[in-house]
Each structure stands twice: as C-alpha cells, then as structure tokens.
Amino acid sequence: MTLLLAIAIAALILGTVLPLQRVLLGFLAAAALLFLTQAAIHTAMGFEGTPLSETMLLFNNSWPAHIGYNLQITFRSFALPLLALATPLIFRLGRAAP
C-alpha cells in the first residue's frame, strides 16, 4: 500500500510539472515511467514480502514467470497512479484553453 501511495504522489508531481506543449507524448512517457518503476519495485521486493531466493523457489527459478506475475500485479494496481497523473494535467489544460 505504501508503494502505491508513493507512486501516486510521484504521479501527482509529474502531472503538475509536465510541460503542456506536447501533452500526449509527455503523458504517455510519464505513465510508462511510473508503470515500469512500480513493476521493477514489485519484482525486486519478492512475492508477498518473502526474500528473493524463496520467491524464485515458488516460481521454479523462472525469472520470466516472476517478472510476468509482477507485471500483472502492477497492471491491476495502476489505476490510482494513472488517475493521479491525469488529474493535474486535465485541470491545467482546462485553464490553458482559450
């Protein structure tokens, strides 16, 4: 839960400081950066807080299976950071429109 909160706060900050010239490219790049950061942290932490050596035993020493599982977990929990990234951008675009 703290990881999700930290990523959401980072998304709010990124949404506030992104330049408005290229909103779509900046939004996609920021979303990809946040997603990959969250997936990397999930992968490095291990399964349910267990050490990485025990985690690899659970996944039969298969790194692709472990990474795929963590990508799936990250995909399911990425709605809040995505909303936190989009909200400041939408408000800023609304104020910038003529």
Number of C-alpha atoms within 10 A of each C-alpha: 7 7 11 16 12 13 22 21 15 17 25 20 14 21 27 19 11 17 13 15 8 9 15 10 10 16 20 11 12 19 20 13 13 21 20 14 14 24 22 15 14 21 21 14 15 17 18 8 10 11 12 14 10 13 19 17 10 12 15 11 13 13 12 10 13 19 17 14 17 22 19 11 15 21 13 10 15 18 13 15 22 21 14 20 26 19 15 19 21 14 12 16 13 10 9 9 6 5
